[in-house]
């Protein structure tokens, strides 16, 4: 039987506020355990939560960016469950009346087509604390620094049909929240993570299968591997005569497998009810429009502008706009060069990104800034150096911090554009390779590459490629 996969993601993005959603405690990462939790976070009797207005603004900002409905009236609820890192015995979240509902996000698939993914809702909630096991043999430690940290939970429709689609969607959300400055997107620190709901059904069926939820996936690679493993597991269970049970599972990256954690709770298990300590959130239309007016240029709009204004392919524009910082870097290079947007794109996406990845750096910490890269590209454009020599120059720039002009002069890399000098090199190569010359003239055209290589070798790679090709064709033709 052919199977179809059905996937929905619940993405938890930690909002980039300086204080928690219902208290004044700091949200900075890395503090000593239990030093950033006050009496409100600890759930002491008699304390009252106070809503952080900046968290509300950030949630509205996200909702507007995905074209969703912003609720003029939303309510916080208590989600009741008992766990050691939840000191109040409940989590404050939103249930029946979330602040954001019915949005969409378009993703680009591997085959170049677009797919629209529905976003059911995005609601505000507080994070729980953290259970610690490392260095505590036989014990569990509780760190409540994270308790009360503001989150927006972004719940997709079950519109995704493969692990690759799920990763593409998650990356798109990751890009968007960083563009909006509402989340730093740091997955290693837990600022951006997701739960994946995975089920399978016979191809062509419109009924959903029983789903399993894989909790707390905090890397794109783990999302893909966990979903693919879970798909294979469910197919094996069903084809082996068994039934998939609704449950929560964890992904073990060391073993590359998911394992059962607990039976999956339904909403009624949490006994949701409106939080009596928090007033409803009422948003005036003027407030919503003010947030809309402050939105930045969004990733899709920026990518469309790159295609329109710079003549880039949709793929290149997508790569360059995947990070707001990378897009800004690219545009600054184009401005400084004054032309050649495609050549600039090739260098930013190619050599620059390659060296950043190799050294584990992000674009903000590049060793070749926009002015330096633009200086190198200008020397390619004015034929001072060839594209091949430019790669050597770039590597030297990366290592030394010197400008392209300085390295070109120091190493004598200036391109040979003197026609007579190139002709002399061609003549010498032809004289030293009479058999290859005779073979070429007898019809073996592929030997043209041999002669190009020999002349380049003789000129230490400095001959202008365009001039060389033109002169060589004439000389070889006799």
C-alpha positions, -999 to 999 in steps of 0.1 A, spaced: 0 0 0 11 35 -7 11 58 23 7 96 27 23 115 56 4 142 74 24 166 95 15 196 116 41 216 136 37 235 169 66 260 170 75 276 203 93 310 198 107 327 228 98 364 226 127 388 228 115 408 258 138 418 286 114 406 313 90 377 317 54 377 305 38 381 339 66 393 361 96 417 361 122 389 363 150 390 336 149 367 307 187 367 299 201 333 290 229 317 310 224 330 345 230 307 375 201 284 382 172 300 401 186 335 402 160 349 377 128 338 393 107 359 417 77 352 438 53 355 409 74 329 388 76 306 419 38 307 423 37 320 459 3 326 474 -10 361 472 10 372 442 -6 385 410 6 383 374 9 415 354 9 412 316 39 424 297 27 448 270 57 442 248 49 405 245 14 414 232 29 438 206 53 411 194 25 386 190 4 411 170 35 419 149 38 382 140 1 379 133 1 408 109 31 394 91 13 362 83 -19 379 72 -38 365 102 -68 378 121 -58 397 152 -84 391 179 -97 424 194 -106 403 225 -84 374 237 -83 356 271 -56 339 291 -64 305 305 -49 281 331 -36 248 316 -35 225 346 -9 198 349 16 187 375 53 185 368 83 194 389 93 224 368 58 239 369 57 255 404 21 269 402 7 235 391 -7 252 360 7 271 330 -9 304 319 -17 301 282 -44 309 257 -70 284 247 -104 292 232 -97 329 224 -60 332 211 -46 365 201 -38 354 165 -57 331 142 -61 319 106 -28 330 90 -8 315 61 29 312 51 42 302 17 72 279 14 94 271 -16 97 234 -23 127 215 -38 111 214 -73 107 252 -73 70 253 -67 53 272 -38 31 257 -12 8 276 11 7 263 47 -22 273 70 -15 286 105 -44 277 127 -34 300 156 -6 317 174 -11 322 211 8 337 240 19 316 269 45 313 296 73 288 295 79 262 322 111 257 341 138 232 333 147 198 348 184 191 351 201 157 353 237 163 344 261 161 374 232 149 396 234 111 397 201 96 407 186 131 412 167 157 393 175 194 397 150 221 389 160 255 374 131 280 374 150 308 355 130 299 324 96 297 342 75 326 330 95 334 299 71 347 272 64 323 243 43 325 212 32 291 201 26 289 164 3 260 154 2 250 118 -26 232 100 -18 195 91 -8 207 56 28 193 55 34 161 36 70 153 42 99 159 65 115 182 39 83 203 38 83 205 76 119 217 76 112 243 49 82 256 69 101 257 101 130 276 85 105 301 70 90 308 104 125 310 119 134 336 92 102 356 98 105 359 136 141 371 133 131 397 106 104 409 130 129 412 159 105 392 181 128 362 187 165 356 184 159 322 169 187 306 189 179 269 188 208 257 209 195 279 238 159 267 233 146 300 220 131 283 190 119 247 191 90 227 179 68 197 185 59 177 154 26 159 150 30 130 126 5 105 112 1 84 81 -29 74 60 -35 54 28 -27 76 -3 -59 91 -15 -77 89 18 -92 121 34 -93 107 69 -65 114 93 -46 86 109 -37 84 146 -9 109 153 21 108 175 36 140 188 74 143 189 84 169 216 111 195 218 130 193 186 155 221 186 174 217 153 163 215 116 183 183 112 167 167 142 132 177 129 139 160 95 154 128 111 128 125 138 99 128 113 114 104 88 120 78 116 85 82 129 70 78 94 89 45 89 80 34 124 42 39 119 43 22 85 60 -8 101 35 -9 129 4 -8 106 18 -32 80 28 -55 108 -8 -58 118 -6 -33 148 -22 0 155 -5 34 161 -14 47 195 -18 84 202 11 93 224 39 118 230 74 107 219 109 120 223 137 119 197 170 104 207 196 120 184 223 96 195 203 65 185 184 84 157 151 71 169 119 82 187 107 66 218 75 67 238 73 93 266 37 92 277 2 88 264 -10 119 245 -32 142 265 -64 158 251 -74 193 258 -99 182 284 -71 165 304 -57 200 311 -90 213 325 -86 247 309 -105 276 324 -100 314 321 -74 327 345 -92 348 372 -61 369 379 -58 383 344 -81 406 325 -90 399 289 -67 415 263 -86 442 244 -69 456 213 -82 488 197 -79 490 159 -57 521 162 -32 500 182 -32 472 156 -27 497 127 2 513 146 19 479 149 12 473 112 28 506 102 60 497 121 65 463 103 98 460 84 101 448 48 92 411 51 113 382 37 89 374 8 86 411 -2 124 416 0 130 384 -21 105 397 -48 123 430 -49 156 413 -53 142 394 -83 126 426 -97 154 451 -91 185 430 -93 175 404 -119 182 375 -95 167 341 -98 140 332 -73 163 307 -57 192 332 -52 168 358 -38 155 332 -14 190 323 -2 200 360 3 169 369 22 168 339 45 186 361 69 179 398 73 216 405 81 228 386 50 203 405 28 215 438 42 252 428 36 244 419 0 226 451 -7 254 472 7 280 453 -15 258 461 -46 257 498 -36 294 500 -31 302 482 -64 276 503 -81 266 475 -105 269 437 -111 242 425 -87 244 389 -100 282 388 -95 278 403 -60 252 376 -52 275 349 -64 303 361 -41 281 366 -11 264 332 -15 296 314 -26 330 322 -12 319 345 16 293 320 29 317 291 25 344 308 46 318 318 72 305 282 75 340 268 77 350 291 106 316 289 123 309 326 120 277 345 112 276 374 88 279 400 116 314 386 124 327 383 89 364 389 83 358 405 50 333 434 53 312 449 26 338 475 15 365 449 12 343 425 -8 332 453 -31 368 463 -36 376 428 -48 345 426 -71 355 459 -87 389 444 -97 371 415 -114 348 439 -132 377 462 -145 397 431 -155 425 437 -131 422 401 -120 403 371 -133 376 353 -114 399 324 -106 427 347 -92 400 365 -72 394 334 -52 431 333 -42 429 370 -33 397 365 -13 413 337 8 443 360 15 419 388 25 401 365 49 434 354 65 452 387 66 426 414 67 444 433 38 425 449 9 422 433 -25 444 460 -40 471 455 -15 472 417 -20 471 420 -58 502 443 -57 521 423 -31 517 390 -50 519 404 -85 485 390 -95 475 418 -119 459 402 -150 478 403 -183 457 422 -208 485 431 -232 476 414 -264 512 409 -276 522 392 -244 493 368 -246 500 361 -283 537 354 -274 526 329 -248 502 312 -272 529 310 -299 553 294 -274 527 268 -263 519 259 -299 555 255 -308 561 231 -279 530 210 -287 531 203 -325 513 169 -322 484 184 -302 483 213 -327 480 189 -356 453 169 -339 433 200 -331 435 212 -367 424 177 -379 391 181 -360 398 172 -323 381 204 -310 383 192 -274 420 199 -274 411 236 -271 409 232 -234 443 217 -233 458 248 -250 439 272 -227 453 253 -197 489 254 -211 488 292 -218 473 298 -183 501 278 -168 527 297 -188 512 330 -176 507 318 -140 470 322 -145 473 359 -152 461 360 -189 428 376 -194 405 346 -201 383 364 -226 412 378 -246 430 344 -244 400 325 -258 396 350 -287 433 351 -296 437 313 -292 409 305 -316 425 327 -342 460 312 -338 448 276 -337 427 282 -368 460 291 -385 
